[in-house]
Amino acid sequence: MTTTTWPAPAKLNLFLHITGRRPDGYHTLQTVFQFLDYGDELQFRVREDGQIHDLQPLLGVAPAANLTVRAAQLLQKQAKTHYGADISLQKRLPLGGGLGGGSSDAATTLVALNQLWGLHLSIDALAELGLQLGADVPVFVRGQAAWAEGVGEQITPISLKEPWYVVIVPPCQVSTQAVFAAPDLTRGTPPITIRDFLAGFATNDCEAWVARRYREVAEALQWLGEFAPARMTGTGGCVFAAFDDEESARLVVRQLTRKWPAAWRGFAAKGLNESPLQHHT
């Protein structure tokens, strides 16, 4: 069996409103997802003995919490296939950054193994499986920029401008669980429409809470905001800003590396309405 390489792109939450909290504890929200031409890569080699092997375990991530392995096992169980896989993850996206790395890895695993194992499950079926792994997984499976509501599973494709983004990765990890558990987190933001979002009436309800508790995030927002309107993605802590062209974005990244040459890092990436994973299948 040959080894094949598949992309697991990053996403940005262009805004994030928390509109309420359900009795089961999950938060209802509104957000917009857009992909980047930057992310992790996964390599798969089909096995015929049914075993799932993670060849590059992530430091500090327990096997039971590894979304890539869990996705493979879930798909295997659902399809009742005798196939297995060797999986290697080339990690580029930070943990706790709000770029969707774990969810994207899980989605790519579902899409790739569905094809490599010859299962022929529909995108709808894969997205439904993905929801068992995390609220963000279905949007990566479907691969279209999207307006999302509910807990993130109610997805409407949306067409957006595709600017170049500068993304700053501060030297900190933000716990999504801690953010949503915070008693003083902004909740109950009135729902808006897609037209409201396109007109600029949207923010990130988690941003102020995270910036108060993570000095690095506050510094990143302030510094990047000197070049263009800056915002945190998801529950953080990565920060992004949009630019009209690649040259402008890469110039800001070069200035970032001169200002914080050691602890901080950043990258420039093109915003995409269609995931690179779509072109691989």
NUTIFI-657486 format. One record per residue (C-alpha): residue number from 1; residue in three letters; x, y, z. Coordinates in Angstrom, 3 decimals. Layout:
BEGIN
REC   resi   resn         xx         yy         zz
REC    NUM    ALA          X          Y          Z
...
//
This chain:
BEGIN
REC   resi   resn         xx         yy         zz
REC      1    MET      0.000      0.000      0.000
REC      2    THR      1.258      3.483     -0.835
REC      3    THR      1.333      6.477      1.499
REC      4    THR     -0.769      9.497      0.528
REC      5    THR     -0.623     13.057      1.903
REC      6    TRP     -3.736     15.115      2.653
REC      7    PRO     -4.173     18.759      3.758
REC      8    ALA     -5.833     19.796      7.020
REC      9    PRO     -6.251     23.566      6.596
REC     10    ALA     -6.625     26.170      9.295
REC     11    LYS     -9.794     28.204      9.707
REC     12    LEU    -10.544     31.639     11.028
REC     13    ASN    -13.660     32.645     12.908
REC     14    LEU    -14.276     36.039     11.332
REC     15    PHE    -16.568     36.811     14.267
REC     16    LEU    -18.026     34.882     17.209
REC     17    HIS    -21.213     35.775     19.052
REC     18    ILE    -22.476     33.712     21.977
REC     19    THR    -26.239     33.941     21.805
REC     20    GLY    -27.189     31.719     24.730
REC     21    ARG    -26.626     28.563     26.728
REC     22    ARG    -28.639     25.371     26.436
REC     23    PRO    -29.810     23.307     29.428
REC     24    ASP    -27.150     20.688     28.607
REC     25    GLY    -24.431     23.320     29.066
REC     26    TYR    -23.541     23.798     25.415
REC     27    HIS    -23.422     27.371     24.163
REC     28    THR    -25.374     28.549     21.151
REC     29    LEU    -23.449     30.838     18.858
REC     30    GLN    -23.171     32.577     15.533
REC     31    THR    -19.933     32.640     13.593
REC     32    VAL    -18.403     32.667     10.129
REC     33    PHE    -15.711     30.191      9.128
REC     34    GLN    -13.207     30.871      6.375
REC     35    PHE    -10.321     28.591      5.445
REC     36    LEU     -6.644     29.396      4.975
REC     37    ASP     -4.148     27.972      2.499
REC     38    TYR     -2.037     26.965      5.505
REC     39    GLY     -2.398     24.121      7.950
REC     40    ASP     -1.400     20.638      9.041
REC     41    GLU     -0.690     17.689      6.779
REC     42    LEU     -1.630     14.063      7.338
REC     43    GLN     -0.161     10.981      5.728
REC     44    PHE     -2.152      7.746      5.517
REC     45    ARG     -1.122      4.225      4.668
REC     46    VAL     -3.901      1.648      4.518
REC     47    ARG     -3.506     -1.477      6.627
REC     48    GLU     -5.425     -4.712      6.043
REC     49    ASP     -5.244     -5.936      9.643
REC     50    GLY     -7.707     -3.398     11.056
REC     51    GLN     -5.178     -1.684     13.306
REC     52    ILE     -5.007      2.121     13.675
REC     53    HIS     -1.476      3.307     14.369
REC     54    ASP     -0.567      6.905     15.247
REC     55    LEU      3.035      7.116     14.063
REC     56    GLN      3.677     10.612     15.436
REC     57    PRO      1.854     11.091     18.754
REC     58    LEU      1.442     14.697     19.841
REC     59    LEU      3.409     15.664     22.912
REC     60    GLY      1.075     16.340     25.808
REC     61    VAL     -2.017     14.888     24.090
REC     62    ALA     -3.334     11.653     25.564
REC     63    PRO     -4.176      8.926     23.016
REC     64    ALA     -7.831      9.019     24.096
REC     65    ALA     -7.934     12.753     23.301
REC     66    ASN     -6.304     12.452     19.877
REC     67    LEU     -9.034     13.505     17.451
REC     68    THR     -7.236     12.008     14.463
REC     69    VAL     -7.183      8.519     15.961
REC     70    ARG    -10.716      8.900     17.326
REC     71    ALA    -11.953      9.911     13.860
REC     72    ALA    -10.356      6.848     12.263
REC     73    GLN    -11.793      4.549     14.910
REC     74    LEU    -15.258      6.098     14.643
REC     75    LEU    -15.310      5.727     10.852
REC     76    GLN    -14.016      2.161     11.091
REC     77    LYS    -16.736      1.222     13.570
REC     78    GLN    -19.485      2.948     11.565
REC     79    ALA    -18.476      1.287      8.288
REC     80    LYS    -17.646     -2.095      9.866
REC     81    THR    -14.549     -2.268      7.677
REC     82    HIS    -11.622     -4.629      8.169
REC     83    TYR     -9.187     -1.936      7.014
REC     84    GLY     -6.948      0.066      9.319
REC     85    ALA     -4.324      2.758      8.785
REC     86    ASP     -0.931      4.097      9.725
REC     87    ILE     -1.343      7.828     10.320
REC     88    SER      1.382     10.486     10.488
REC     89    LEU      0.507     14.058     11.408
REC     90    GLN      2.787     16.927     10.408
REC     91    LYS      1.675     19.546     12.930
REC     92    ARG      1.940     23.201     11.948
REC     93    LEU     -1.103     24.658     13.691
REC     94    PRO     -0.729     25.513     17.387
REC     95    LEU     -2.705     23.817     20.112
REC     96    GLY     -5.134     26.176     21.815
REC     97    GLY     -4.863     28.736     19.027
REC     98    GLY     -8.410     28.967     17.707
REC     99    LEU     -7.363     27.858     14.219
REC    100    GLY     -9.259     24.566     14.364
REC    101    GLY     -6.246     22.291     14.041
REC    102    GLY     -7.644     19.267     15.876
REC    103    SER    -11.047     19.556     14.199
REC    104    SER     -9.450     19.935     10.783
REC    105    ASP     -7.221     16.900     11.386
REC    106    ALA    -10.285     14.851     12.343
REC    107    ALA    -12.227     15.989      9.269
REC    108    THR     -9.343     15.203      6.927
REC    109    THR     -9.059     11.753      8.502
REC    110    LEU    -12.754     11.070      7.861
REC    111    VAL    -12.639     12.303      4.266
REC    112    ALA     -9.331     10.618      3.411
REC    113    LEU    -10.075      7.207      4.913
REC    114    ASN    -13.573      7.221      3.438
REC    115    GLN    -11.870      7.373      0.052
REC    116    LEU     -8.868      5.177      0.797
REC    117    TRP    -10.992      2.458      2.407
REC    118    GLY    -13.502      2.622     -0.472
REC    119    LEU    -16.449      3.262      1.853
REC    120    HIS    -18.386      5.704     -0.379
REC    121    LEU    -20.119      7.414      2.548
REC    122    SER    -21.758     10.718      1.614
REC    123    ILE    -20.505     14.083      2.797
REC    124    ASP    -23.654     14.376      4.914
REC    125    ALA    -22.868     11.075      6.613
REC    126    LEU    -19.258     12.090      7.255
REC    127    ALA    -20.363     15.463      8.646
REC    128    GLU    -22.798     13.711     10.994
REC    129    LEU    -19.961     11.491     12.237
REC    130    GLY    -17.741     14.540     12.585
REC    131    LEU    -20.242     16.242     14.887
REC    132    GLN    -19.653     13.434     17.387
REC    133    LEU    -16.019     14.549     17.532
REC    134    GLY    -16.556     18.299     17.797
REC    135    ALA    -18.841     21.122     16.713
REC    136    ASP    -16.291     22.495     14.216
REC    137    VAL    -15.587     19.197     12.441
REC    138    PRO    -18.587     19.266     10.034
REC    139    VAL    -17.559     22.575      8.458
REC    140    PHE    -14.125     21.123      7.670
REC    141    VAL    -15.738     17.998      6.218
REC    142    ARG    -18.004     20.067      3.963
REC    143    GLY    -15.142     22.333      2.939
REC    144    GLN    -17.081     25.528      2.214
REC    145    ALA    -16.808     28.883      3.966
REC    146    ALA    -19.865     29.013      6.135
REC    147    TRP    -22.185     30.935      8.380
REC    148    ALA    -22.743     28.699     11.406
REC    149    GLU    -25.341     28.738     14.174
REC    150    GLY    -26.603     26.429     16.911
REC    151    VAL    -23.538     24.892     18.546
REC    152    GLY    -21.810     25.330     15.197
REC    153    GLU    -23.541     22.498     13.378
REC    154    GLN    -26.158     24.566     11.498
REC    155    ILE    -24.122     25.495      8.457
REC    156    THR    -25.009     27.794      5.563
REC    157    PRO    -22.411     28.241      2.777
REC    158    ILE    -21.362     31.847      2.333
REC    159    SER    -19.352     33.657     -0.330
REC    160    LEU    -16.747     36.052      1.068
REC    161    LYS    -13.894     38.163     -0.141
REC    162    GLU    -10.658     36.181     -0.056
REC    163    PRO     -8.060     38.575      1.370
REC    164    TRP     -4.595     37.806      2.610
REC    165    TYR     -4.417     37.420      6.360
REC    166    VAL     -1.654     37.928      8.867
REC    167    VAL     -2.033     35.510     11.760
REC    168    ILE     -0.059     36.018     14.974
REC    169    VAL      0.525     33.045     17.259
REC    170    PRO      1.202     34.412     20.776
REC    171    PRO      3.292     32.236     23.109
REC    172    CYS      0.325     30.923     25.098
REC    173    GLN     -2.385     28.276     24.932
REC    174    VAL     -5.973     29.241     25.644
REC    175    SER     -8.322     26.567     26.951
REC    176    THR    -11.644     26.613     25.103
REC    177    GLN    -13.215     24.799     28.037
REC    178    ALA    -12.022     27.470     30.453
REC    179    VAL    -13.361     30.271     28.266
REC    180    PHE    -16.842     28.799     27.963
REC    181    ALA    -16.939     27.905     31.659
REC    182    ALA    -16.118     31.465     32.761
REC    183    PRO    -19.014     32.973     34.746
REC    184    ASP    -18.233     36.484     33.478
REC    185    LEU    -18.096     35.567     29.774
REC    186    THR    -20.405     37.642     27.585
REC    187    ARG    -23.509     35.585     26.814
REC    188    GLY    -26.881     36.395     25.378
REC    189    THR    -25.699     38.543     22.451
REC    190    PRO    -28.744     39.225     20.244
REC    191    PRO    -28.668     37.224     16.996
REC    192    ILE    -27.636     39.061     13.849
REC    193    THR    -28.143     38.362     10.155
REC    194    ILE    -25.605     37.618      7.451
REC    195    ARG    -26.293     41.098      6.104
REC    196    ASP    -25.412     42.561      9.528
REC    197    PHE    -22.126     40.667      9.491
REC    198    LEU    -21.242     41.824      5.981
REC    199    ALA    -21.987     45.396      7.078
REC    200    GLY    -19.465     45.079      9.902
REC    201    PHE    -21.813     44.632     12.873
REC    202    ALA    -19.988     41.720     14.463
REC    203    THR    -17.333     41.112     17.108
REC    204    ASN    -15.802     38.247     19.076
REC    205    ASP    -17.533     37.833     22.437
REC    206    CYS    -14.584     35.840     23.803
REC    207    GLU    -11.910     38.365     22.866
REC    208    ALA    -12.170     40.759     25.819
REC    209    TRP    -12.245     37.930     28.363
REC    210    VAL     -9.170     36.247     26.874
REC    211    ALA     -7.247     39.510     26.454
REC    212    ARG     -7.770     40.350     30.135
REC    213    ARG     -6.265     37.056     31.216
REC    214    TYR     -3.588     36.514     28.587
REC    215    ARG     -1.274     39.504     28.282
REC    216    GLU      0.252     38.047     25.110
REC    217    VAL     -3.104     38.083     23.319
REC    218    ALA     -3.730     41.695     24.334
REC    219    GLU     -0.276     42.671     23.064
REC    220    ALA     -0.833     40.874     19.761
REC    221    LEU     -4.178     42.621     19.233
REC    222    GLN     -2.649     46.011     19.963
REC    223    TRP      0.416     45.516     17.778
REC    224    LEU     -1.380     44.040     14.763
REC    225    GLY     -4.123     46.634     15.131
REC    226    GLU     -1.588     49.307     14.199
REC    227    PHE     -1.590     47.906     10.644
REC    228    ALA     -5.233     46.831     10.160
REC    229    PRO     -8.304     46.026     12.283
REC    230    ALA     -7.284     42.996     14.341
REC    231    ARG     -9.435     40.332     15.924
REC    232    MET     -8.984     37.101     17.835
REC    233    THR    -10.134     33.892     16.136
REC    234    GLY    -12.462     31.567     18.008
REC    235    THR    -11.632     31.287     21.690
REC    236    GLY     -8.041     32.277     20.932
REC    237    GLY     -5.351     32.921     21.343
REC    238    CYS     -4.338     33.532     17.686
REC    239    VAL     -5.003     37.007     16.319
REC    240    PHE     -5.559     37.971     12.682
REC    241    ALA     -6.021     40.933     10.358
REC    242    ALA     -6.956     41.144      6.681
REC    243    PHE     -4.845     42.781      3.954
REC    244    ASP     -5.522     43.519      0.312
REC    245    ASP     -2.519     41.697     -1.111
REC    246    GLU      0.191     39.166     -0.305
REC    247    GLU      3.018     41.687     -0.302
REC    248    SER      1.385     43.842      2.374
REC    249    ALA      0.702     40.819      4.560
REC    250    ARG      4.220     39.421      4.285
REC    251    LEU      5.708     42.826      5.082
REC    252    VAL      3.842     42.829      8.407
REC    253    VAL      5.058     39.296      9.167
REC    254    ARG      8.652     40.398      8.573
REC    255    GLN      8.159     43.289     10.990
REC    256    LEU      6.715     40.856     13.525
REC    257    THR      9.773     38.614     13.406
REC    258    ARG     12.041     41.616     13.910
REC    259    LYS     10.019     42.835     16.905
REC    260    TRP      9.607     39.450     18.616
REC    261    PRO     12.267     37.195     17.115
REC    262    ALA     12.101     34.490     19.783
REC    263    ALA      8.793     33.785     21.504
REC    264    TRP      6.318     35.032     18.913
REC    265    ARG      5.594     33.709     15.464
REC    266    GLY      3.254     34.589     12.677
REC    267    PHE      2.431     33.751      9.100
REC    268    ALA      0.666     35.127      6.043
REC    269    ALA     -2.022     33.029      4.367
REC    270    LYS     -4.680     33.441      1.711
REC    271    GLY     -8.294     33.322      2.803
REC    272    LEU    -10.225     30.631      0.920
REC    273    ASN    -13.931     29.996      0.491
REC    274    GLU    -13.190     26.431     -0.570
REC    275    SER    -10.996     24.162      1.515
REC    276    PRO     -7.829     22.747     -0.088
REC    277    LEU     -9.209     19.362      0.986
REC    278    GLN    -11.926     19.758     -1.657
REC    279    HIS     -9.336     19.684     -4.425
REC    280    HIS     -7.738     16.518     -3.078
REC    281    THR    -10.748     14.238     -3.312
//
